[in-house]
C-alpha cells in the first residue's frame, strides 16, 4: 500500500441533473486500454467529501460543497473490500482487504503512515458503527473493535454452518447478523451473552438479501425476493410488509433516505432491483417514480442527512446528484376518488390457490431456473415437485382425475403387474396400485405393460412429500391455517404425481408402443444407429457376442435409468431432462451410459459375466458426466440418425380442462385398437393360459412315455447282447484244445460250462486247477471281438439319439 499525493484538482463533468467522474488510468492521467470502474465509495459524516476507489486500487478524494464537486487522486491503496470514514475522527479512513487486515489511514497528512487491525482470517465485507464501537464481519467472523484504543473488544459466536451475509449495528445498540439461509441472530451490546434467533421465513420474506435500520433504531427494514418487511426492534415482530410489483424481482442494497422533518423515523426507502434504483414510501406502502436519467447502476450510497446520493453506473463511472431531484412525486393511484365505495368480500379457498399458482408460474420461469440449475447442478429437494410441475405445466385437473379414479375398484389391478416390483412398504404399494389402476382406466391397453411399475414408481416417490414452497407461501400470503392444511393434503394426493406420469408417457415414451407388448424395436434401432456412429468398436463387441439392444438399451429405457443410478444422481439427471424440455435427450443418455461404462462392459463380456444383471444393477457413474456425453452426442451425430428425425421434440402438455388426452391412438397397431376390445384381450389371455397348461401336461406325458420306451429298449438290447455273448461263449468252448486231464474232470467241467454263463469265473478257476492248456484260434477270436465292439457302438449311438430327442421335447 502506497499513498502519494497529487495536488491537481479536476472538476467533475456536469450534466443536466448530476455530476459525473470517470476513473483515470493512473496518477499521470495516461489512457488505459482496459476499462476501469469504481468499486467502493463512502461519504463523510458532514457531507463535505466523498472517497472512492477504482479497480486499479487508486483512491479518489472528491470535495462536494462549493461551486461544483472536484476531485483529485490521493494514491494507490489496493482494492479494498470495504471503505468508510471513521465517524469519531473524520480524518481517518478504514479499509478492509482480501488478506483479512483492516487498515486505518489518516487524510491530510504528508506521510504514508497507517496501522492495521489484525483479527480476521477471511476478507471483511461489512462495517458499521455505534458510539466508539466498530463492527466488522466476514463470511464466518463478527468482531467488535474499540475505536478509542483500536483493539479487539469482542468476537461474537456466530453459527459456522451457515455463512454470514451481513452484520450491523443499530443506533440504539442492537447487533444483527444475517445468514445466507435467511436466519438472523440478534444481540444487544449490553447483553452479549444472550442472543435471539429470528426466522425470516415466518414473516413471508424469502431469500433476504439485505437489511437496514431506521435512524432512530426502532425499526429494521429487510428486503428479499418479492417482499420488503419492517420489524419492530423492541420485540422483533412484523410491523408492515410491502409486496413488490411483478416487474421487481428482489430488493437488495437497502438504504433509508433521511428527511428534514422525520425525526429519525425514516419513511423513504431506496433499494436496487434488477440493477435499477427504486424508491418506496414505507408508511404509505407506495412506490415513487424514479427519474429517467438514472439508468442501470451497480451500487449507490446516500449521505448522512440525505442531501446527496452517489451511485456507480453500469459503465463504472461515479455520479453525484441531489436527492431532492430523485424524489419527485408518487405514482398515480388507479382510484381517483370518483369510484364507488368498494365492499370487501371474503375470498374462496380456490381463489387463494389460483392466485398462488399464478404467482408461482411467474416466479418459476426458465430464465430464472436455468441459471440455478447451471450453478448448483440440481434443484432443491423441497422445491423439486413445484418446479417440475411448473416446467411441465401440470394443470391439477381434478375433475379429469376424479373421473378416472372413481372407476377404480379394489382388486382391479392385476397381481401380475405388481409382481415385477414387489414392495415391502404397504403405503407405497397402495399408491402404486391406485396409479396403475387409473392408468389402465385412461388407456386399457396399458394393463399388459409389465414394465410400467418400474417406470412410474420413481416419479411417484418424488411427489410423496408436499412442496414446502407452496404451502409456506400460502401461509404467508393469507395466514389461514385451514388453507395450509388443505394445500398440504392436496399435495399429498396423487393427482400431480399422476399427471407427471402422463406427461412422461406422452413426451419421453414416444413410439414405445408400436410393437407393444414387445419391446420398442424402433427406439432400440435408433439407439443402435447412434452407437454405431459414436462408438462402432463397442457395437462390434456387442454383435460378436450376440448382445442386442434388448440387453444394453431396453433395461435402461423401461426403468428411466432408475435402477442403474443412485437416488440423488437419478434426480440430478431428471432435473436436467425436464428442464431442457427435449425428450430425445433420454435416448442419447442411454447410449451415453454404455459409452461411459465401455471398459466395464468389455471386461464383463470377456469374463462371460451376466450382462442382464449388469444393466439392472446400480453403478457408480455420475449423472453430470452422463449428461455431458449425451449432449455431445446430441450435437455431433448426423441428422440421418438423430432421434429428432423420428421423435417429436416439443413437449405436449396435459389438458387444463376436460378429460385427459388420449394415448397410443396413433402408435399402437391399428388392428388391435380398432378391432380388439379389452374383453377380447382377456379372453385371449385365458385361452393362452389354457394352451400353456395343455402344453405342459402333454410335455409331461411325452416325457413319461419316452422314459418308458427308453427303458424297454435298453432292456431288449441287454437281453440281445446277453444271448449273443452266450452263443459266442459256446462256440469258444467247442474250439478249446484240452491237455491231459482226468476224464472225470473233463466231463465235470463241460457239464458246468453249459449250465450257467454267470459262473464263468468259477469255471476259469477250475480250468486252472486242472491245468488246461488252451489253444484258441486267433482268427475266430479277433472276428468275435470286432463284432462285439461294433454292436456296442450301435447301441450307444441309438441311446444318444434317444436322449437328444428327449431334450428337444422338454425344450418345446
C-alpha positions in Angstrom: 0.0 0.0 0.0 1.5 3.3 -1.1 0.0 6.8 -0.7 1.2 9.6 -2.8 -0.5 12.9 -3.2 -1.5 14.7 -6.4 -2.1 18.3 -5.9 -4.1 18.8 -9.1 -7.8 19.2 -8.8 -10.2 18.3 -11.6 -13.9 19.3 -11.8 -16.5 16.7 -12.3 -18.4 16.7 -15.6 -21.7 18.3 -15.2 -24.8 17.0 -16.9 -28.4 18.2 -16.5 -29.1 16.8 -13.1 -25.9 15.2 -11.9 -22.1 15.3 -11.8 -20.0 12.5 -13.4 -16.5 11.4 -12.6 -14.7 8.9 -14.8 -11.8 6.8 -13.4 -8.3 7.6 -14.5 -5.8 5.0 -15.7 -3.1 6.2 -13.2 -1.9 9.3 -11.4 -0.2 10.6 -14.6 -3.6 10.5 -16.3 -2.4 8.3 -19.1 -5.0 6.4 -21.0 -5.5 2.7 -20.3 -6.8 0.2 -22.8 -8.8 -1.8 -20.2 -12.0 -0.2 -18.9 -11.8 0.8 -15.3 -14.6 1.1 -12.9 -15.2 2.5 -9.4 -15.9 -0.2 -6.8 -16.2 1.3 -3.3 -17.3 4.7 -2.0 -18.2 6.5 1.2 -19.5 9.9 2.4 -18.1 11.6 5.5 -20.3 12.5 8.4 -20.5 16.2 7.5 -21.3 15.6 3.8 -18.3 17.6 2.8 -16.3 15.0 0.9 -16.6 11.6 -0.7 -13.9 9.0 -1.2 -14.0 6.4 -3.9 -11.7 3.6 -5.2 -11.4 2.2 -8.7 -10.5 -1.3 -9.9 -6.8 -0.4 -10.1 -6.8 0.5 -6.4 -6.4 4.3 -6.8 -8.1 6.4 -4.1 -10.0 9.5 -5.2 -10.9 12.3 -2.9 -14.0 14.4 -4.0 -14.8 17.7 -2.5 -18.5 18.0 -2.7 -19.5 21.6 -1.5 -18.7 24.7 -3.4 -19.5 25.8 -7.0 -19.2 22.2 -8.1 -17.6 18.9 -7.0 -14.0 18.5 -7.8 -11.7 15.5 -7.3 -8.1 14.5 -7.1 -6.2 11.2 -6.8 -4.6 10.6 -3.5 -2.6 7.5 -4.4 -2.8 3.7 -4.8 -4.0 1.8 -1.8 -5.1 -1.5 -3.4 -8.6 -2.8 -4.0 -10.4 -2.8 -0.6 -13.4 -5.0 0.3 -15.0 -2.0 2.2 -14.2 1.7 2.5 -15.5 4.1 5.1 -14.8 7.1 7.2 -14.3 6.8 11.0 -17.3 8.7 12.5 -15.3 9.6 15.6 -12.3 11.0 13.6 -13.4 12.2 10.2 -9.8 12.5 9.1 -9.3 8.7 9.4 -10.3 6.1 6.8 -10.9 2.4 7.5 -10.3 -0.1 4.7 -10.7 -3.8 4.6 -8.6 -6.1 2.3 -8.6 -9.6 1.0 -5.8 -10.5 3.4 -8.2 -10.1 6.3 -6.5 -7.0 7.6 -8.3 -3.7 8.4 -6.1 -0.7 7.8 -6.5 2.8 9.2 -5.0 5.8 7.3 -5.2 9.5 8.1 -6.2 12.0 5.5 -4.5 15.4 5.0 -1.1 14.2 6.2 2.1 14.2 4.2 3.1 10.8 5.5 2.1 7.3 4.3 1.7 6.0 7.8 -1.1 3.6 8.6 -1.7 0.8 11.0 -3.5 -2.4 10.8 -6.2 -4.1 12.9 -5.4 -7.9 12.6 -8.1 -10.3 13.6 -10.0 -11.5 10.5 -8.9 -14.7 8.8 -11.2 -14.1 5.8 -11.8 -10.8 3.9 -14.1 -8.5 5.9 -17.0 -7.2 3.8 -19.2 -5.1 6.0 -18.6 -2.4 8.6 -20.9 -0.4 10.9 -20.5 1.9 14.0 -22.2 2.6 17.3 -20.7 5.3 19.5 -17.0 4.3 19.9 -17.5 0.7 18.7 -16.9 -0.6 15.2 -18.3 -3.9 14.0 -16.8 -5.8 11.0 -17.9 -9.1 9.5 -16.6 -11.7 7.2 -18.1 -14.9 6.0 -17.8 -16.6 9.4 -16.5 -14.0 11.7 -18.0 -11.0 13.5 -15.7 -8.8 15.5 -16.4 -5.7 17.7 -13.5 -3.1 17.9 -12.9 -0.3 20.3 -12.1 2.8 18.2 -10.5 4.6 21.2 -7.8 2.1 21.6 -8.1 0.2 18.3 -8.2 -3.2 19.9 -10.5 -6.2 19.5 -13.2 -5.8 22.2 -15.3 -8.9 21.5 -15.6 -11.7 19.0 -19.2 -12.8 18.6 -20.0 -16.5 18.5 -21.8 -17.0 15.2 -23.1 -20.1 13.5 -20.5 -21.9 11.4 -22.8 -24.0 9.4 -24.3 -21.0 7.5 -22.2 -18.2 6.0 -22.7 -14.7 7.3 -24.4 -12.5 4.7 -24.2 -9.2 6.7 -23.7 -7.9 10.3 -24.5 -4.4 11.5 -25.1 -2.1 14.5 -28.2 -0.1 15.0 -28.2 3.4 16.5 -29.5 2.0 19.8 -27.0 -0.8 20.3 -28.6 -3.8 18.6 -26.3 -6.2 16.7 -28.0 -8.2 14.0 -26.3 -11.0 12.0 -28.0 -12.1 8.8 -27.1 -15.6 7.5 -27.4 -16.7 3.9 -30.2 -19.2 4.8 -32.4 -16.3 5.9 -32.0 -16.8 9.6 -31.0 -13.9 11.9 -29.2 -13.7 15.2 -29.7 -10.7 17.4 -27.7 -9.3 20.5 -27.7 -6.1 22.4 -24.3 -4.5 23.2 -25.1 -4.7 26.9 -26.1 -8.4 26.8 -23.7 -10.2 24.5 -24.1 -13.4 26.5 -27.7 -13.8 25.3 -28.9 -13.9 21.8 -32.3 -14.1 19.9 -32.9 -16.2 16.8 -35.2 -14.9 14.1 -36.5 -17.0 11.2 -37.4 -14.5 8.4 -39.5 -17.1 6.6 -42.2 -17.0 9.1 -42.8 -13.4 8.0 -43.1 -14.4 4.4 -39.8 -12.8 3.3 -37.7 -15.4 1.4 -34.1 -15.1 0.4 -33.3 -12.0 2.4 -30.5 -10.0 0.7 -30.0 -7.0 3.0 -31.3 -5.2 6.0 -31.1 -1.6 7.3 -32.1 0.2 10.5 -34.0 3.4 10.7 -32.1 6.3 12.1 -33.9 6.1 15.5 -33.2 2.4 15.7 -36.8 1.5 16.4 -37.4 -0.4 13.1 -35.4 -2.7 10.9 -36.2 -3.0 7.2 -35.2 -6.1 5.4 -35.6 -6.9 1.7 -35.8 -10.2 -0.1 -37.4 -11.9 -3.0 -40.8 -10.2 -3.9 -41.2 -8.7 -0.4 -40.0 -5.9 1.9 -40.7 -6.3 5.6 -40.4 -3.9 8.5 -39.7 -5.3 12.0 -40.2 -3.8 15.4 -36.8 -3.9 17.1 -38.4 -4.0 20.5 -39.9 -7.5 20.2 -38.9 -8.3 16.6 -42.4 -8.6 15.4 -43.6 -7.8 11.9 -45.0 -4.2 11.6 -45.5 -4.0 7.8 -44.9 -5.9 4.7 -44.8 -4.5 1.2 -45.1 -6.8 -1.8 -43.0 -5.8 -4.8 -44.7 -5.3 -8.2 -44.5 -8.0 -10.8 -41.6 -6.3 -12.6 -39.5 -6.2 -9.5 -37.5 -9.3 -8.7 -35.9 -8.6 -5.4 -34.8 -5.8 -3.0 -31.1 -5.5 -2.2 -28.6 -2.8 -1.1 -31.2 -1.1 1.1 -30.7 2.5 2.3 -33.0 4.9 4.1 -33.4 8.4 2.8 -33.4 10.8 5.8 -35.9 13.6 5.7 -35.7 17.0 7.5 -38.9 16.6 9.5 -38.9 12.9 10.2 -37.0 12.9 13.5 -35.3 9.6 12.7 -38.4 7.7 11.8 -37.5 7.4 8.1 -40.2 6.6 5.6 -38.4 6.7 2.2 -36.5 3.6 1.3 -34.1 3.2 -1.6 -33.1 -0.2 -2.9 -31.9 -1.9 -6.1 -34.0 -4.4 -8.0 -32.5 -5.9 -11.2 -29.8 -3.1 -11.2 -32.4 -0.4 -11.1 -32.8 2.1 -8.4 -36.3 2.0 -6.8 -37.9 4.3 -4.1 -40.9 3.5 -1.9 -42.8 5.1 0.9 -42.9 2.6 3.8 -45.6 4.4 5.6 -48.0 4.7 2.6 -46.8 1.4 1.1 -46.5 3.0 -2.3 -43.7 3.3 -4.8 -42.2 6.5 -6.1 -41.3 7.4 -9.6 -37.6 7.1 -10.5 -36.1 9.7 -12.8 -35.3 8.6 -16.3 -31.7 9.9 -16.2 -30.8 7.2 -13.7 -30.3 4.0 -15.6 -29.0 0.7 -14.5 -26.5 1.0 -11.6 -24.2 -1.3 -9.7 -24.0 0.4 -6.3 -25.3 3.5 -4.5 -24.8 5.4 -1.2 -26.7 8.2 0.4 -25.2 10.8 2.6 -25.9 11.0 6.4 -28.5 13.7 6.2 -29.9 12.6 2.8 -28.8 15.6 0.8 -26.7 13.7 -1.7 -26.8 10.4 -3.4 -23.8 8.9 -5.2 -24.1 5.9 -7.5 -21.8 3.8 -9.8 -23.5 3.2 -13.2 -23.0 0.2 -15.5 -20.1 1.9 -17.2 -18.2 2.1 -13.9 -18.5 5.9 -13.7 -19.3 7.8 -10.4 -22.4 10.0 -10.5 -23.4 12.5 -7.7 -26.8 14.2 -7.6 -29.1 15.8 -5.1 -31.7 13.5 -3.5 -34.4 16.1 -4.0 -34.2 15.7 -7.7 -34.7 12.0 -7.5 -37.6 12.0 -5.0 -40.2 13.8 -7.1 -43.7 12.5 -6.9 -45.7 9.4 -6.2 -47.1 7.1 -8.8 -50.7 7.9 -9.7 -53.2 5.6 -8.0 -55.9 3.9 -10.0 -58.5 5.2 -7.6 -59.0 8.9 -8.1 -61.8 9.2 -5.5 -64.6 9.1 -8.1 -65.2 5.4 -8.0 -67.9 3.8 -5.9 -67.1 2.6 -2.4 -65.8 -1.0 -2.5 -67.1 -3.6 -0.1 -64.7 -6.2 0.8 -65.7 -9.8 0.2 -64.3 -13.0 1.6 -62.3 -14.9 -1.0 -62.9 -18.6 -1.5 -60.2 -21.1 -0.9 -60.0 -21.9 -4.7 -59.3 -18.2 -5.4 -56.4 -18.2 -3.0 -54.9 -21.3 -4.6 -55.4 -19.9 -8.1 -53.6 -16.8 -7.0 -50.7 -18.8 -5.6 -50.4 -20.9 -8.8 -50.3 -17.8 -10.9 -47.6 -16.3 -8.7 -45.6 -19.4 -8.8 -45.7 -19.6 -12.6 -44.5 -16.0 -12.8 -41.7 -16.7 -10.4 -40.5 -20.1 -11.7 -39.8 -19.4 -15.3 -37.0 -21.0 -17.2 -35.0 -17.7 -17.4 -34.6 -17.9 -13.6 -34.5 -21.7 -13.2 -31.7 -22.4 -15.8 -29.1 -20.3 -14.0 -29.9 -22.1 -10.8 -29.6 -25.4 -12.5 -26.2 -24.4 -14.1 -24.9 -23.1 -10.8 -25.9 -25.9 -8.4 -26.5 -28.8 -10.8 -29.9 -29.7 -9.4 -33.0 -28.1 -7.8 -33.5 -28.0 -4.0 -35.2 -31.2 -2.9 -38.1 -29.4 -1.1 -38.9 -27.3 -4.1 -38.4 -30.0 -6.8 -42.1 -31.0 -7.0 -43.3 -27.5 -7.6 -40.5 -26.8 -10.1 -41.3 -29.9 -12.1 -45.0 -29.2 -12.0 -44.4 -25.6 -13.3 -42.0 -26.6 -16.1 -44.3 -29.4 -17.3 -47.4 -27.2 -16.8 -49.2 -29.8 -14.8 -52.8 -28.4 -14.6 -54.0 -30.2 -11.4 -57.1 -31.1 -13.4 -59.1 -32.6 -10.5 -62.3 -33.3 -12.4 -60.5 -35.4 -15.0 -58.6 -37.3 -12.3 -61.7 -38.0 -10.2 -63.4 -39.3 -13.3 -60.7 -41.9 -13.7 -60.3 -42.7 -10.0 -64.0 -43.2 -9.4 -64.0 -46.1 -11.8 -61.2 -47.9 -10.0 -62.4 -50.7 -7.8 -60.4 -52.6 -5.2 -58.5 -55.5 -6.7 -58.9 -54.2 -10.2 -55.1 -54.1 -10.7 -53.8 -57.4 -11.9 -51.5 -59.1 -9.5 -49.1 -59.9 -12.3 -48.5 -56.2 -12.9 -47.1 -55.7 -9.3 -45.1 -58.9 -9.3 -42.3 -57.2 -11.3 -41.9 -54.7 -8.4 -42.7 -56.2 -5.0 -42.8 -53.5 -2.3 -42.5 -54.1 1.5 -44.0 -50.7 2.3 -47.8 -51.1 2.0 -48.5 -47.4 1.7 -46.1 -47.1 -1.3 -47.6 -50.3 -2.8 -51.1 -48.9 -2.4 -50.2 -45.6 -4.1 -48.6 -47.5 -7.0 -51.6 -49.8 -7.3 -54.0 -46.9 -7.4 -51.9 -45.1 -10.0 -51.7 -48.2 -12.2 -55.4 -48.7 -11.9 -56.0 -45.1 -13.1 -53.6 -45.6 -15.9 -55.5 -48.7 -17.0 -58.7 -46.7 -17.0 -57.0 -43.9 -19.0 -55.6 -46.4 -21.5 -56.8 -50.0 -21.0 -54.1 -51.4 -23.2 -51.5 -50.4 -20.6 -52.6 -53.3 -18.5 -50.3 -55.6 -20.5 -47.3 -53.3 -19.9 -45.3 -55.3 -17.4 -42.5 -52.7 -17.3 -44.9 -49.9 -16.2 -44.5 -50.3 -12.4 -40.7 -49.9 -12.6 -41.1 -46.9 -14.9 -43.5 -44.9 -12.9 -42.5 -45.8 -9.3 -39.5 -43.4 -9.0 -41.7 -40.5 -10.2 -44.4 -41.3 -7.7 -41.9 -41.2 -4.9 -40.8 -37.6 -5.9 -44.3 -36.4 -5.2 -44.8 -38.2 -1.9 -43.7 -35.1 0.2 -45.8 -31.9 -0.1 -43.9 -28.9 -1.6 -42.7 -26.7 1.2 -42.5 -23.7 -1.0 -46.2 -23.6 -2.0 -47.6 -24.4 1.5 -45.3 -21.8 3.0 -46.3 -19.1 0.6 -50.0 -19.7 1.1 -49.5 -19.4 4.9 -47.6 -16.2 4.4 -50.0 -14.7 1.9 -53.2 -15.5 3.7 -52.2 -16.6 7.2 -55.0 -19.2 7.2 -54.4 -22.5 9.0 -57.3 -24.1 7.1 -55.7 -23.1 3.8 -52.4 -24.5 4.8 -54.0 -27.8 5.9 -56.0 -28.0 2.6 -53.0 -27.4 0.4 -50.8 -29.9 2.3 -53.5 -32.6 1.9 -53.9 -31.6 -1.8 -50.3 -32.0 -2.5 -50.2 -35.4 -0.8 -53.0 -36.5 -3.1 -51.6 -38.5 -6.1 -53.2 -36.0 -8.6 -50.0 -34.2 -9.6 -48.0 -37.4 -9.5 -50.5 -39.0 -11.9 -50.3 -36.0 -14.2 -46.5 -36.1 -14.1 -46.6 -39.7 -15.2 -49.0 -38.8 -18.0 -46.6 -36.1 -19.2 -43.7 -38.6 -19.1 -45.6 -41.1 -21.1 -46.8 -38.6 -23.7 -43.4 -37.0 -24.2 -40.5 -39.2 -23.1 -42.1 -42.6 -24.1 -42.8 -41.7 -27.7 -43.0 -44.6 -30.2 -42.6 -47.1 -27.3 -45.9 -48.9 -28.0 -45.8 -49.6 -31.8 -44.8 -53.2 -31.1 -46.5 -53.4 -27.6 -46.3 -55.6 -25.6 -43.0 -56.4 -27.3 -40.0 -54.0 -26.7 -39.9 -50.9 -28.9 -37.8 -52.2 -31.8 -37.9 -48.8 -33.5 -36.5 -46.9 -30.5 -33.9 -49.7 -29.9 -32.9 -49.4 -33.6 -32.3 -45.6 -33.1 -30.1 -46.4 -30.1 -28.1 -48.9 -32.2 -27.7 -46.5 -35.0 -26.4 -43.8 -32.6 -24.0 -46.2 -31.0 -22.8 -47.3 -34.5 -21.9 -43.7 -35.3 -20.4 -42.7 -32.0 -18.7 -45.9 -30.8 -18.6 -48.6 -33.5 -16.0 -50.6 -31.6 -18.3 -51.2 -28.7 -21.2 -52.1 -31.0 -18.9 -54.6 -32.8 -18.2 -56.2 -29.5 -21.9 -56.5 -28.7 -22.6 -58.1 -32.1 -19.7 -60.6 -31.8 -21.1 -61.9 -28.5 -24.8 -61.8 -29.6 -25.8 -58.9 -27.3 -28.6 -56.9 -28.8 -30.1 -53.6 -27.9 -32.8 -55.5 -25.9 -30.0 -56.2 -23.4 -28.0 -53.0 -23.4 -30.7 -50.3 -24.1 -34.2 -51.5 -23.2 -33.5 -52.2 -19.5 -32.3 -48.6 -19.2 -35.3 -47.1 -21.0 -38.0 -49.1 -19.3 -36.8 -48.0 -15.8 -36.0 -44.4 -16.8 -32.4 -45.3 -15.7 -33.5 -45.5 -12.1 -32.0 -48.9 -11.4 -28.5 -48.0 -12.6 -28.3 -44.6 -10.9 -28.4 -43.8 -7.2 -31.4 -41.8 -5.9 -29.6 -38.4 -5.9 -28.0 -39.0 -9.3 -31.3 -40.0 -10.8 -33.0 -36.8 -9.6 -30.0 -34.8 -10.9 -30.5 -36.4 -14.3 -34.2 -35.8 -14.5 -33.8 -32.2 -13.3 -31.9 -31.6 -16.5 -34.1 -33.8 -18.7 -37.2 -32.0 -17.7 -35.6 -28.5 -17.7 -34.2 -28.9 -21.2 -37.6 -30.0 -22.4 -36.0 -32.2 -25.1 -37.5 -35.8 -24.9 -34.9 -37.2 -27.4 -32.2 -36.5 -24.8 -33.3 -39.6 -22.9 -32.3 -41.8 -25.9 -28.9 -40.2 -26.1 -28.4 -40.7 -22.3 -29.0 -44.4 -22.8 -26.2 -44.5 -25.4 -24.0 -42.3 -23.3 -24.4 -44.7 -20.4 -22.9 -47.5 -22.5 -20.1 -45.3 -23.6 -19.3 -44.2 -20.0 -19.1 -47.8 -18.9 -17.4 -49.1 -22.0 -14.5 -50.7 -20.1 -16.8 -52.4 -17.6 -18.9 -53.8 -20.3 -15.9 -55.2 -22.2 -14.4 -56.8 -19.2 -17.8 -58.3 -18.2 -18.3 -59.8 -21.7 -14.7 -61.3 -21.8 -15.3 -62.9 -18.4 -18.6 -64.4 -19.5 -20.5 -62.3 -16.9 -24.2 -61.8 -16.5 -24.9 -58.9 -18.9 -28.6 -58.8 -17.9 -27.7 -58.3 -14.2 -25.2 -55.5 -15.1 -27.9 -53.4 -16.7 -30.2 -53.7 -13.7 -27.6 -53.0 -11.0 -26.6 -49.6 -9.7 -23.3 -48.3 -11.0 -21.1 -45.5 -9.8 -21.4 -43.3 -12.9 -22.2 -39.6 -12.2 -25.2 -38.1 -13.9 -23.1 -35.0 -14.6 -20.7 -37.0 -16.7 -23.6 -38.9 -18.3 -25.3 -35.6 -19.4 -22.1 -34.2 -20.7 -21.5 -37.1 -23.1 -25.2 -37.2 -24.0 -25.2 -33.5 -25.0 -22.1 -34.0 -27.0 -23.7 -36.9 -28.9 -26.8 -34.8 -29.4 -24.7 -32.1 -31.0 -22.4 -34.2 -33.1 -24.4 -37.1 -34.6 -25.8 -36.6 -38.1 -29.4 -35.8 -38.9 -29.8 -39.1 -40.5 -29.7 -41.0 -37.2 -30.7 -38.2 -34.8 -33.7 -39.1 -32.6 -35.4 -35.8 -33.5 -35.9 -37.1 -37.0 -38.3 -39.7 -35.7 -39.5 -38.3 -32.4 -41.4 -35.1 -31.5 -39.0 -32.7 -29.8 -41.7 -30.4 -28.4 -43.5 -31.2 -25.1 -47.2 -31.9 -25.1 -49.0 -30.6 -22.0 -51.9 -32.2 -20.1 -55.3 -30.6 -20.6 -56.3 -27.9 -18.1 -59.9 -28.8 -18.5 -61.9 -31.7 -19.8 -60.7 -35.3 -20.0 -57.0 -36.1 -20.3 -55.7 -36.6 -23.9 -55.9 -40.0 -25.5 -52.9 -42.2 -25.6 -51.5 -44.7 -28.1 -54.2 -44.0 -30.7 -51.6 -43.5 -33.4 -48.7 -45.6 -32.0 -50.5 -48.8 -31.2 -51.1 -51.3 -34.0 -54.4 -50.3 -35.6 -55.8 -53.9 -36.0 -55.6 -54.1 -32.2 -57.0 -50.7 -31.3 -59.8 -50.8 -33.9 -60.9 -54.5 -33.9 -60.0 -55.8 -30.5 -61.6 -54.9 -27.3 -60.4 -55.3 -23.7 -62.8 -58.2 -23.3 -61.3 -59.9 -26.3 -57.8 -59.4 -24.8 -59.0 -61.0 -21.5 -60.5 -63.9 -23.5 -57.3 -64.4 -25.4 -55.3 -64.3 -22.2 -57.4 -67.1 -20.7 -57.0 -69.1 -23.9 -53.3 -68.6 -23.7 -53.2 -69.8 -20.1 -55.3 -72.9 -21.1 -53.0 -73.6 -24.0 -49.9 -73.3 -21.8 -51.5 -75.8 -19.3 -52.3 -78.2 -22.1 -48.8 -78.0 -23.5 -47.4 -78.6 -20.0 -49.5 -81.7 -19.5 -48.6 -83.0 -23.0 -44.9 -82.4 -22.3 -45.2 -84.4 -19.1 -47.0 -87.3 -20.9 -44.4 -87.4 -23.7 -41.7 -87.3 -21.1 -43.1 -90.3 -19.2 -43.8 -92.2 -22.5 -40.2 -91.6 -23.8 -38.8 -92.7 -20.4 -40.8 -96.0 -20.6 -39.8 -96.7 -24.2 -36.2 -96.0 -23.4 -36.2 -98.4 -20.5 -37.9 -101.1 -22.6 -35.5 -100.7 -25.5 -32.5 -100.8 -23.1 -33.8 -104.0 -21.6 -34.2 -105.5 -25.0 -30.7 -104.5 -26.1 -29.3 -106.0 -22.9 -31.1 -109.3 -23.5 -29.9 -109.4 -27.1 -26.3 -108.8 -26.0 -26.5 -111.4 -23.4 -27.8 -114.1 -25.8 -25.0 -113.2 -28.3 -22.4 -113.5 -25.6 -23.8 -116.9 -24.6 -23.6 -118.1 -28.2 -20.1 -116.9 -28.7 -19.1 -118.5 -25.5 -20.4 -121.8 -26.6 -18.6 -121.6 -29.9 -15.5 -120.7 -28.0 -15.8 -123.6 -25.6 -16.2 -126.0 -28.5 -12.9 -124.9 -30.1 -10.9 -125.4 -26.9 -8.0 -127.9 -27.1 -7.7 -129.9 -23.9 -4.5 -131.2 -22.4 -4.1 -134.4 -20.4 -6.8 -134.3 -17.8 -8.7 -136.9 -15.9 -11.8 -137.9 -17.8 -13.9 -137.3 -14.8 -12.6 -133.8 -14.6 -13.3 -133.0 -18.2 -16.9 -134.2 -18.1 -17.4 -132.2 -14.9 -16.0 -129.0 -16.4 -18.0 -129.3 -19.6 -21.2 -130.0 -17.8 -20.9 -127.0 -15.6 -19.9 -124.8 -18.5 -23.2 -125.3 -20.4 -25.3 -124.9 -17.4 -24.8 -121.3 -16.4 -22.9 -118.4 -18.1 -22.8 -116.4 -14.9 -20.3 -118.9 -13.3 -17.7 -118.1 -15.9 -15.1 -117.0 -13.3 -15.5 -120.2 -11.3 -15.0 -122.3 -14.4 -11.8 -120.5 -15.2 -10.5 -121.2 -11.8 -11.5 -124.8 -12.2 -9.7 -125.0 -15.5 -6.6 -123.6 -13.9 -6.7 -126.2 -11.2 -6.8 -129.0 -13.7 -4.0 -127.2 -15.8 -6.0 -126.9 -19.1 -3.8 -125.7 -21.9 -6.0 -123.6 -24.3 -5.1 -123.1 -27.9 -7.5 -120.5 -29.2 -8.0 -120.0 -32.9 -6.7 -116.4 -33.4 -8.8 -115.7 -36.4 -12.1 -116.6 -34.9 -11.3 -114.8 -31.7 -10.5 -111.5 -33.4 -13.6 -111.6 -35.5 -15.7 -112.2 -32.4 -14.1 -109.2 -30.7 -14.8 -106.9 -33.7 -18.5 -108.0 -33.8 -19.0 -107.3 -30.1 -17.3 -103.8 -30.4 -19.5 -102.9 -33.4 -22.6 -104.0 -31.6 -21.7 -101.9 -28.5 -21.2 -98.8 -30.7 -24.5 -99.1 -32.5 -26.3 -99.5 -29.2 -24.6 -96.4 -27.7 -25.4 -94.3 -30.8 -29.0 -95.3 -30.6 -29.2 -94.4 -26.9 -27.7 -91.0 -27.6 -30.3 -90.2 -30.3 -33.0 -91.0 -27.8 -31.6 -88.6 -25.3 -31.3 -85.8 -27.9 -34.9 -86.4 -28.9 -36.0 -86.3 -25.2 -34.2 -82.9 -24.6 -35.9 -81.4 -27.7 -39.3 -82.3 -26.4 -38.5 -80.8 -23.0 -37.5 -77.5 -24.6 -40.6 -77.3 -26.7 
